[in-house]
Amino acid sequence: MLKSKICLKNMICLINPPSPPGTVSNKDTMGGFGQLYSTDSPIKMPPIDLVYIAALLRKEKVEFKVFECLGLNWELAHLSKKVKESKPDLIGIRTSTPTFGWDLKTANLLKGESNSKIVLFGPHVGIYSNEVLARPSIDGIILGEPEFTFLEIAKKGFENTEGVWFKRDGKIVKNKNRGFIEDLDSLPFPAWELLPYQEYDLEKYVRNIKPCTTVLASRGCPFGCDYCPYPVSQGKKWRTRSISNVIDELEYLEKKLGIKAVLFRDPEFSLERKRVVAFCNTMIERRLGIKWRCETRIDTLDEELISFFAKAGCIGINIGIESVDAEVLRRMNRKTVSPNKTFRIMDACKRNGIDVFVFFILGLPGETVESSLKTIKYAKRLNPPFVQFTVATPYKGTELYNWAKKNGYIDDLNMEQVTGFDVIMGNENITAEKLKDILDYAHNYFTHTTIKDIVVKNLRLFSFLRAMKKTIALRKQEKNILLR
């Protein structure tokens, strides 16, 4: 075990491993449980908790190196070489659900070459604690928010550090839990300058503006939708930074690092109207030019607020609609919003030059083939600039997981498939195989050019014929889905 005395003089390596082969890892999404994208995706952004930890270690003058392999574009062999040269006493590895197997391979390799103590962190290890710590190469895990816990490990080791489970003489020691961070202003600004931040890319999220990065102005979500992993990792209590603290960070990013756009990673950016109005007014007063995108709910938006957003530099909003079926949403403890309000908000965003990215989930409990097709067609009618169709994914710790387990829709999950994009279960009305067909249809239907588009845009005959061919193919695909 790590020595319990202060060990500030010892070297620490803080690591975000390379992505699993053939993928791009995004460990910040899905409440920090993460997703895997194909290598075609240009999106490249590290988990923000890693950058916060680096800031805390620097502030406390701990000797450390941070190896963020996503931005550095390092392969496992190069990471191993750099860690070996550093001779660390402690290695901290950020893991996620779909990358866990690969991250464990990374830990095994580094353990064999450095004999360092290895601690894993990320929401995944808090949910699969016993399974993770049972691995021979893992010496400790951090449960809950990792920032102050990791700092304390760096200072005095595992013993009596809250929020840590570790091995002592082959046995697992479970320290007292650490609560969520209540005073978020107590955290220093993330140390982006220690990472290759100019290599990061949020692509369409920020209109391809670079350099760009992420910001976290609040944590937690009080709504607790049954499928959502955010309350699992961040809790249901909404915790906020002060407006001045957030604006100071944005000013620092813009004026010191040259950052031109940010994506707010808050689960619910506009939960409190008074707060976001104050944010927008302060952005305008301080004349910051940095562009930003946020994620929120339609029921917390209105036309006036959207106008404020635009004046304060907002260029995009991510909105979860999930399903057009009110009964499906009710079962998932999700508040419904009238289609009329949804169209009004979409129109207001368009008038104010704000791109909307709409999320839908297919295959939730109670959904039928017919209702899923209605949701897909509703998405096309909304016609947002961007849409994402995912499938019902039972993240452990959510009520959806409990429902799927109880009703026999999942057994032992293949962690690499827990991405939101891979179908790993059906429901009482739709088989997993049929859900795959529906997901494929959703992508085809949303991206096809309709006959109406041809007329409105006055496109050429070739485009008309191609659209007709695609329309016929879609009708055949829909018919097959309904019949099988």
N, C-alpha and C positions, 0 to 999 in steps of 0.2 A: 504493500500500500504506500501511498504518498506520505511523506513525513508530515507530521502535524505542525511543525514549526514553520515560521515564515520562510517562504522559498522564492522571494522576489528576484534573487540572483540567478535562478535557474531559467534556462531557455524554454519557451513555450512555442509550439507551432499551432496555429489556428487555421483550419483547412475546410474549404469547400471542394470536395473531390471532383475529378473529371466526370462528365456525364457518362452513363452507360453507353457502350458502343451502339452506334446507329441512332442515337437520340440526343435531344437537347433537354437538359433538366431545368425546371423552374420550381424551386423549392419554396417559394414564397406564396404560391397560389394555394387554393383549397385550405385556407386557414393554416398554412405552413406544412400541411401534409404533402403538398407538392403534386406536380404533374410532369409528364414526359411529352415533349413535342418531337415531331420528326425532324430530321436534320435539314429539311427544306425550310424550317421556320427560322427567320432571322432574329427572333426575340431572344435576348440574352441579358439576364439580370440576376444577380446573386441574392440570397436571402438576407433581409435587412438586419436580422438579429446578429448575424456574423459581423456586420459592419458596426453595430452598436457595441458588441463585445470588444472589438478592436479599439474603439474609442475609449472605453473604460480602462482597458489595459494600458493604453498610452497615457491616459490622465494620471493613473496611479504609478507610472514609471516602471511597469513590469517589462522585462526583456522578452520580446516575442517577435515572431514573424507570421505574417498572414499570407497564405497561399490560396488565392481564389482562382481555381483552375479553369472555371468557365470563361472568365475574362482574359486570363493568361493564355488560354487555348493549349493547356498542358495535357499531355497524356500521362497515364499512370506511371510509366517508367521514369519520366522526367520529374514528376512529383516525388517519387521514391528517392531519386538522386539528391534532390534539394533538401529533403527531410534528413537524409543520412548525413549530409554536410553540416546541417544545423545542430545535430546532436541534442535534440530536445529531451527534457525530463518529462514533459507532458505534451500530449497531442490532443487537441479538441477537434472533433469531426462533426460537421453539420450533416445530418441525414434526413431522409424523407421516406414516405411509404413506398412509392414505386422504385426508388433508387436504393432501398435498404440492402438488398442482396449484393449490389455492386459496391456500395460503401463499406460493407462488411469485408468484401474481398480486399478493398483498399486498406482497411484496418489490419487485416491479417498480414498483408505484405509489409506494412510499416512496422508492425509489431516484431516481425521476424528480423527486420534489418536494423531496428533502433533499440528494441527492448524498452521503449518509452511506455509510460502509463498512458492509456488511451481512454478518453471520455467522449461519449456520444451525446449529442443534444438535438433537439427538434421535437415537435409534437408527437411524432411517431414513437419515440422511445418512452414517452409518458403513458402511452396506451398499451404498448407491448413490452412493458418493463421487464417482466421475468424472462420472456423469451430472448430479449436483447442481451440482458446481462448474463444469461447462461452461455453466451458465446465465449470461448476461451481467450480471445484476443481483447475483449472489452473489460476494462478495469472498473469503470464507473459510468453512470448515466445521470443526466440532469432532467428532472421532472419539472414541467412548468416553464415559465419565462426564464431564459438562460443567463441574461446579462449579469446581474449581480451575483448569481450563484457561481458562474464561471470565474468571476473576479475573486471571489472568496476562496475557491479551490486553488487559484494561482497563488494566493497569499498564504494559505495555511493547510492546504490539502483537503482530503475528503472528510476526515474525522470532524463530526459535529457541525458540518456545513449543511444548512437547511436546503432541501430540494435535491438531495443527492442520495442515490443508492450506489453502493460500491462493494467490492469483494475484500474480505479480510480473512486470510488463512483459508481460502477456499469457500468461505461462507458469505452469504449476501447480508450486508448491513443496510438497513433502511432508516435513513435519517428522517427527522421531522420534515414535513412538507413546508415549502416556502409559499406564501401567498402571492397573488398578483401584485405587480408594481403599481402602487396607488399614485405616487407622485411622479408622473412621466417627465416632468420638467427636470427631475433630478438626474436624468440621463444626459450625457453630453451629446452633441450632434454626431451622427454616424461619421466615422473616419473614412469617407470615400477617397480622400487623397492618398490613402495607403493601398488602394486597390486600383486596377487599371480601368478607372471609371469611363475613360474616353472610348473604351471598346464596347461598352454596353449599348444595347439597342432595344427600344420598346416599339419600334416599327410603327404600325398603324395606330397604336394607342396614343401616340403623340405626333402623328403626321410625319413620321420619319425625322423629326427634329433631333439633332445631336449636338453636343453631348446631353445625355438625359440620365435620370436616376429616379429612385423612389423615395417617398417621404411617408412617415406614419404619424398622423396628427392625433389619432385616438385609437383605442383598442377596446374590444368587447362588443357584443351585440345583444340587446335585451329581447329581441324577437324570438329567437330560438326555434327557427323552422326545423322540422324533424330531419331533413336531409342534409342540413348545413354543418360543416365541420368547424366553422369559426367559433361558435360558443364553446365547443369542446376544448379548443386550444387557447382561446382568449377570455373565456368566461362570458356570462350574460350581463355583467355589470359594465356599463359604458364608462370608460375612463378617458379623460381628455388631457391634452397639453394646453397650456395657456395660449391664447391667440398670439401674444407678443413673442412667445418662444418659437412658435411655428414660423411666424413671419421672419424672425431673426435668422432662422435656419435657411429659409428660402433666399434671403438677402445674401447670406454667406455663400450659398451654393452658386448664386448668380454672379456675385462680384468677386469672389475669391477663386472659385473653381471654373467659372465660365459655363456653368450648367444652364441650358436654355429651355429645358422642359422637364417636368416631373409627373410621375403617376402617384397619386395618393393611394396608399394601400389600406386605408381605413375600411372596415366592413360597411359602415354607414356614415358617409361623410356629412350628410345634411340632416342628421337626426334631430338637432336642435336648431330651429330656424334663426333665432336671435344670434346664435354663435356664428353661423356661416355668413350672416349679413355683416357682422362685425369683422369677420375675416376678410370679406370682399372689400369693405370700406377701407380697412387698413392697407390692403394690397394697393388700392387706388391712391390712397393718401401718400404712401411711401414710393409710389411710382415704380414699382417693380415690373420688369418686362418679361419675367419668366412665365412660360405657358404651363398649364396644368390640366390634368384629367383626374376625375374622381369616380368612385363607385357609390351608388346609393339606391334608394327605393323610390318608385314613382309617387307613392302616397306622401312623401316628404318634400315633394317638389311642387312649384306653381310657376305660372308665367312670369311673375315679377321677380322671383328668385332666380330664374334662369337668366333673365336680363342682367341681374347683378353679377352672376357667374361670368357671363361673357365680358362685361366691362372690366372684371378683375383678372382676365387672362385665361379663363376656362376655354379649352378647345374640344373637350370631350367628356362624356358621362357614360359610365357602364351601369346598366339597369337590368335587374333580374325580373323577368315576367314568369318564367318557368313553364306555365301551362295556361291554356285558355279555359280549361275545365275547372269551374268553381268548386266542385265536389272534391276533385283531386287536391286542390290547394287547401281546402278545409281539412282534409285528412292529414295533411302535412303541416298543419298549424301555421299556414301562410295566409295572410290577409289578402283578400281579393281587391282589385281595383277595376273600376268600370272601363270598358273599352273606349268610351267617350273621353275620359280623362287621359287615358294612355295616348290617344291620337292627338289631343290638345297639347300634351307635353312634348310629344315628338315634333309637332308642328312648331311649337315655341323654340325648341332647340334648333330646328332647321333655320328659322327666321333670324336667330341670333348667332348663326355660324358655329354651332356646337355639334360635333359628331356624336351620334349615339350608338353604343355597342350593346345589343340586347342578348341576354342569355335565356335559353330554354332548356328544360330537362325533359327527356323522353323516358317513359317507362316507370314513372312513379306509381306507388300503390294505388289501385283503383282505376288507373288509366286503361282505356281500351284502344284497339286499333283505330276505331273511328275517331275517338277524341284526340288521339295523337296526330292523326291527319288534319283535324281541325286546327290544332296548334300550329302545325307546319304552314298551313295556308294562311292563318292569321299572321304569322311572321312575315310572309310574303306581302300581305296587304299593308302591314306597317311599313315595310320597305326601309328599314334602317340602313345606314351606310355599312354596318357590320353586324353580323349575327353569329352566335355560337350555339350549336346544338350539342349538348352532352347527354349522357344516359344516367339514369338513377344509379348512384354508386354508394354502396353501404360502408362509409367510413366508420371504423370502430369507435364507439363512444356516442354515436348519434342514435336517435330513435329509429331511423331507417334501418340501421344495422340490426338493432334489437328485433324489429319487425321481420326482417329478412331471415334472421337466424331462427326465430321462433316458428316461422312458417315454412322452413326448409328450402329457401331459395338460395342460400349459400351454405357452404360447409367450410373447408379450409381455403382461404383466399390466396390466390397467386398475387403476391404484393406488386409484382411488376405490371399487373393489369389494373391496379387500383389507380386509374389515371383520370377518370371522368369521361374518357373517350372510348375505352374498351368496354364492351358489353360483358358483364360478369354475372348477371342474373336477369330473370324475367319477373313478372308479377302474376297475379291470379288470373289475368286475362291475356297476357302476351308472353310467349316463350322467348327465351334468350335469342334463339335463332331468328325469330320474326322481328325482334327488336333491332337486330343488326340490319335487316332489310329496311326497316322504318328509318333508321339513322342514315342509311345510304340514300334513301328517297328524300329525306329532309335536305341533305346537301345538294342533291340534284335539282330539287324543286326550287329551292331558294335562289340558286345561281342561274337558272335558265331565263332567257329573254322571252317575255310573253308577246303575244300578237299585239296587245295594247302598247307595249313598249316600242314595237316596230312602227306603229302608226304615229305615236306621239313624237318619236325621235326622227321620223321620216327617213328610216334606214333603207338601204337598197334591197333589191329583190333577193340577192343571195342571202342576206340576213333574214329575210322573211322565210325563205325556204328552210334555212337551218333551224329557225325557231319552230316552224311547223313540225319538222322531224323530231326535235327535242320534245315538243308537246305531246306528240303521238307516243313516243317512248315512255314519257312520264305517266300517261294515262294507262298504258299497258303495265308499267311497274306498280301503279296504285291498285289496279285490278287484281294483279297477282297477290299483293299483300292482303287484300280483303278476302280473297278466295281461299288462300292456303291456311 
